[in-house]
């Protein structure tokens, strides 16, 4: 299983209702939408499958498969931006 951990070089806060992340090494800022913020909030050692299930619960009227795809795409984007570390347990 893949565990999700925030990059320790990233700081974050909510500004005017928007989750803002800063990668301190590159001084690059990122904004997350509500779904991205929910995913980010679980990147504390959670496994991908737990994040998917949590988001399925948060969006019960959405297609379960689409929620899984969206969560995995958010995780991939966060990883590619070096905001998130994905590793095995």
KOLDO-601899 format. One record per atom (N, C-alpha, C): x, y, z; atom name; residue in three letters; residue number from 1. Coordinates in steps of 0.2 Angstrom, whole numbers, plus 5000, padded with zeros to 4 digits. Layout:
REM KOLDO-601899
((X,Y,Z),"CA","Ala",NUM)
...
***
This chain:
REM KOLDO-601899
((5004,4994,5000),"N","Unk",1)
((5000,5000,5000),"CA","Unk",1)
((5004,5006,5000),"C","Unk",1)
((5002,5011,4997),"N","Unk",2)
((5006,5018,4996),"CA","Unk",2)
((5004,5023,5002),"C","Unk",2)
((5008,5025,5006),"N","Unk",3)
((5007,5030,5011),"CA","Unk",3)
((5009,5037,5009),"C","Unk",3)
((5004,5041,5011),"N","Unk",4)
((5005,5048,5009),"CA","Unk",4)
((5008,5052,5015),"C","Unk",4)
((5013,5056,5013),"N","Unk",5)
((5016,5061,5018),"CA","Unk",5)
((5017,5067,5015),"C","Unk",5)
((5016,5073,5018),"N","Unk",6)
((5017,5079,5016),"CA","Unk",6)
((5025,5080,5016),"C","Unk",6)
((5027,5084,5011),"N","Unk",7)
((5034,5085,5010),"CA","Unk",7)
((5036,5090,5016),"C","Unk",7)
((5041,5089,5020),"N","Unk",8)
((5042,5093,5026),"CA","Unk",8)
((5044,5100,5024),"C","Unk",8)
((5046,5101,5018),"N","Unk",9)
((5047,5108,5015),"CA","Unk",9)
((5041,5112,5013),"C","Unk",9)
((5035,5110,5015),"N","Unk",10)
((5029,5113,5013),"CA","Unk",10)
((5026,5116,5019),"C","Unk",10)
((5024,5122,5018),"N","Unk",11)
((5019,5125,5024),"CA","Unk",11)
((5013,5127,5020),"C","Unk",11)
((5007,5127,5024),"N","Unk",12)
((5001,5128,5022),"CA","Unk",12)
((4997,5132,5027),"C","Unk",12)
((4991,5135,5024),"N","Unk",13)
((4987,5139,5028),"CA","Unk",13)
((4980,5140,5023),"C","Unk",13)
((4975,5142,5026),"N","Unk",14)
((4969,5144,5023),"CA","Unk",14)
((4969,5151,5023),"C","Unk",14)
((4968,5154,5017),"N","Unk",15)
((4968,5161,5016),"CA","Unk",15)
((4962,5163,5012),"C","Unk",15)
((4957,5167,5015),"N","Unk",16)
((4951,5169,5012),"CA","Unk",16)
((4947,5162,5009),"C","Unk",16)
((4947,5157,5013),"N","Unk",17)
((4944,5151,5012),"CA","Unk",17)
((4947,5147,5007),"C","Unk",17)
((4953,5148,5005),"N","Unk",18)
((4957,5144,5000),"CA","Unk",18)
((4963,5141,5003),"C","Unk",18)
((4964,5135,5002),"N","Unk",19)
((4970,5131,5005),"CA","Unk",19)
((4976,5133,5000),"C","Unk",19)
((4981,5136,5003),"N","Unk",20)
((4987,5139,5000),"CA","Unk",20)
((4993,5135,5003),"C","Unk",20)
((4997,5132,4998),"N","Unk",21)
((5003,5128,5000),"CA","Unk",21)
((5009,5132,4998),"C","Unk",21)
((5014,5132,5001),"N","Unk",22)
((5021,5135,4999),"CA","Unk",22)
((5026,5130,5000),"C","Unk",22)
((5029,5128,4994),"N","Unk",23)
((5035,5124,4994),"CA","Unk",23)
((5041,5129,4996),"C","Unk",23)
((5044,5128,5002),"N","Unk",24)
((5048,5133,5005),"CA","Unk",24)
((5055,5133,5001),"C","Unk",24)
((5057,5127,4999),"N","Unk",25)
((5064,5127,4995),"CA","Unk",25)
((5064,5130,4989),"C","Unk",25)
((5058,5130,4985),"N","Unk",26)
((5058,5134,4979),"CA","Unk",26)
((5054,5140,4979),"C","Unk",26)
((5051,5142,4985),"N","Unk",27)
((5046,5148,4986),"CA","Unk",27)
((5041,5148,4981),"C","Unk",27)
((5038,5142,4979),"N","Unk",28)
((5032,5141,4975),"CA","Unk",28)
((5026,5140,4979),"C","Unk",28)
((5021,5144,4976),"N","Unk",29)
((5014,5144,4980),"CA","Unk",29)
((5009,5140,4975),"C","Unk",29)
((5005,5136,4979),"N","Unk",30)
((5000,5132,4975),"CA","Unk",30)
((4993,5133,4979),"C","Unk",30)
((4988,5133,4975),"N","Unk",31)
((4981,5133,4978),"CA","Unk",31)
((4977,5127,4977),"C","Unk",31)
((4974,5125,4982),"N","Unk",32)
((4970,5119,4982),"CA","Unk",32)
((4962,5120,4982),"C","Unk",32)
((4958,5117,4978),"N","Unk",33)
((4951,5118,4979),"CA","Unk",33)
((4949,5113,4985),"C","Unk",33)
((4942,5113,4986),"N","Unk",34)
((4940,5110,4992),"CA","Unk",34)
((4942,5103,4992),"C","Unk",34)
((4941,5099,4986),"N","Unk",35)
((4943,5092,4986),"CA","Unk",35)
((4950,5091,4987),"C","Unk",35)
((4954,5095,4984),"N","Unk",36)
((4962,5095,4985),"CA","Unk",36)
((4963,5096,4993),"C","Unk",36)
((4960,5101,4996),"N","Unk",37)
((4961,5102,5003),"CA","Unk",37)
((4959,5096,5007),"C","Unk",37)
((4954,5093,5005),"N","Unk",38)
((4952,5087,5009),"CA","Unk",38)
((4957,5081,5008),"C","Unk",38)
((4960,5080,5002),"N","Unk",39)
((4965,5076,5001),"CA","Unk",39)
((4971,5078,5005),"C","Unk",39)
((4973,5084,5005),"N","Unk",40)
((4979,5086,5008),"CA","Unk",40)
((4979,5085,5016),"C","Unk",40)
((4973,5086,5018),"N","Unk",41)
((4972,5085,5026),"CA","Unk",41)
((4973,5078,5028),"C","Unk",41)
((4973,5073,5023),"N","Unk",42)
((4974,5066,5025),"CA","Unk",42)
((4981,5064,5023),"C","Unk",42)
((4985,5068,5021),"N","Unk",43)
((4992,5066,5019),"CA","Unk",43)
((4996,5066,5025),"C","Unk",43)
((4995,5062,5030),"N","Unk",44)
((4998,5062,5036),"CA","Unk",44)
((5000,5055,5038),"C","Unk",44)
((5001,5051,5033),"N","Unk",45)
((5003,5044,5034),"CA","Unk",45)
((4997,5039,5032),"C","Unk",45)
((4992,5042,5029),"N","Unk",46)
((4986,5038,5027),"CA","Unk",46)
((4988,5035,5021),"C","Unk",46)
((4985,5029,5019),"N","Unk",47)
((4986,5026,5013),"CA","Unk",47)
((4981,5028,5008),"C","Unk",47)
((4983,5028,5002),"N","Unk",48)
((4978,5030,4996),"CA","Unk",48)
((4971,5028,4997),"C","Unk",48)
((4970,5021,4998),"N","Unk",49)
((4964,5018,4998),"CA","Unk",49)
((4959,5021,5004),"C","Unk",49)
((4962,5023,5009),"N","Unk",50)
((4959,5027,5015),"CA","Unk",50)
((4956,5034,5013),"C","Unk",50)
((4961,5037,5009),"N","Unk",51)
((4959,5044,5006),"CA","Unk",51)
((4953,5043,5001),"C","Unk",51)
((4953,5038,4997),"N","Unk",52)
((4948,5037,4992),"CA","Unk",52)
((4941,5036,4996),"C","Unk",52)
((4942,5031,5001),"N","Unk",53)
((4935,5030,5004),"CA","Unk",53)
((4933,5036,5008),"C","Unk",53)
((4937,5040,5011),"N","Unk",54)
((4935,5046,5015),"CA","Unk",54)
((4931,5051,5010),"C","Unk",54)
((4934,5052,5004),"N","Unk",55)
((4931,5056,4999),"CA","Unk",55)
((4925,5054,4996),"C","Unk",55)
((4925,5047,4995),"N","Unk",56)
((4918,5044,4993),"CA","Unk",56)
((4913,5046,4998),"C","Unk",56)
((4914,5046,5005),"N","Unk",57)
((4910,5047,5010),"CA","Unk",57)
((4908,5055,5010),"C","Unk",57)
((4913,5059,5008),"N","Unk",58)
((4912,5066,5008),"CA","Unk",58)
((4908,5068,5002),"C","Unk",58)
((4908,5064,4997),"N","Unk",59)
((4904,5066,4991),"CA","Unk",59)
((4900,5060,4989),"C","Unk",59)
((4895,5058,4993),"N","Unk",60)
((4891,5052,4992),"CA","Unk",60)
((4887,5052,4986),"C","Unk",60)
((4885,5057,4983),"N","Unk",61)
((4881,5057,4977),"CA","Unk",61)
((4885,5057,4970),"C","Unk",61)
((4891,5057,4971),"N","Unk",62)
((4896,5057,4965),"CA","Unk",62)
((4897,5049,4964),"C","Unk",62)
((4899,5048,4957),"N","Unk",63)
((4901,5041,4955),"CA","Unk",63)
((4907,5039,4959),"C","Unk",63)
((4906,5033,4962),"N","Unk",64)
((4912,5031,4966),"CA","Unk",64)
((4918,5030,4962),"C","Unk",64)
((4918,5027,4956),"N","Unk",65)
((4924,5027,4952),"CA","Unk",65)
((4927,5033,4950),"C","Unk",65)
((4923,5038,4949),"N","Unk",66)
((4925,5045,4947),"CA","Unk",66)
((4929,5048,4953),"C","Unk",66)
((4926,5047,4959),"N","Unk",67)
((4929,5050,4965),"CA","Unk",67)
((4936,5047,4966),"C","Unk",67)
((4937,5040,4964),"N","Unk",68)
((4943,5037,4965),"CA","Unk",68)
((4948,5040,4960),"C","Unk",68)
((4946,5041,4954),"N","Unk",69)
((4950,5043,4949),"CA","Unk",69)
((4952,5050,4950),"C","Unk",69)
((4948,5055,4953),"N","Unk",70)
((4949,5061,4955),"CA","Unk",70)
((4954,5062,4960),"C","Unk",70)
((4953,5058,4965),"N","Unk",71)
((4958,5057,4971),"CA","Unk",71)
((4965,5055,4969),"C","Unk",71)
((4965,5050,4965),"N","Unk",72)
((4972,5048,4962),"CA","Unk",72)
((4975,5054,4958),"C","Unk",72)
((4971,5057,4954),"N","Unk",73)
((4974,5063,4950),"CA","Unk",73)
((4977,5068,4954),"C","Unk",73)
((4973,5070,4960),"N","Unk",74)
((4975,5075,4964),"CA","Unk",74)
((4982,5073,4968),"C","Unk",74)
((4982,5067,4970),"N","Unk",75)
((4988,5064,4973),"CA","Unk",75)
((4994,5064,4968),"C","Unk",75)
((4993,5062,4962),"N","Unk",76)
((4998,5063,4957),"CA","Unk",76)
((5001,5070,4956),"C","Unk",76)
((4996,5074,4955),"N","Unk",77)
((4998,5081,4954),"CA","Unk",77)
((5002,5084,4960),"C","Unk",77)
((5000,5082,4966),"N","Unk",78)
((5004,5085,4972),"CA","Unk",78)
((5011,5082,4972),"C","Unk",78)
((5011,5075,4970),"N","Unk",79)
((5017,5072,4970),"CA","Unk",79)
((5022,5075,4965),"C","Unk",79)
((5019,5076,4959),"N","Unk",80)
((5023,5079,4954),"CA","Unk",80)
((5026,5086,4955),"C","Unk",80)
((5022,5090,4959),"N","Unk",81)
((5024,5096,4962),"CA","Unk",81)
((5029,5096,4968),"C","Unk",81)
((5030,5090,4970),"N","Unk",82)
((5035,5089,4976),"CA","Unk",82)
((5032,5092,4982),"C","Unk",82)
((5025,5092,4983),"N","Unk",83)
((5022,5094,4989),"CA","Unk",83)
((5021,5088,4993),"C","Unk",83)
((5021,5082,4990),"N","Unk",84)
((5018,5076,4993),"CA","Unk",84)
((5023,5070,4992),"C","Unk",84)
((5024,5066,4997),"N","Unk",85)
((5029,5060,4996),"CA","Unk",85)
((5024,5054,4996),"C","Unk",85)
((5025,5050,4991),"N","Unk",86)
((5021,5044,4991),"CA","Unk",86)
((5026,5038,4992),"C","Unk",86)
((5025,5034,4997),"N","Unk",87)
((5030,5028,4998),"CA","Unk",87)
((5026,5022,5001),"C","Unk",87)
((5030,5017,5001),"N","Unk",88)
((5027,5011,5003),"CA","Unk",88)
((5027,5010,5011),"C","Unk",88)
((5023,5007,5014),"N","Unk",89)
((5023,5006,5021),"CA","Unk",89)
((5028,5001,5024),"C","Unk",89)
***
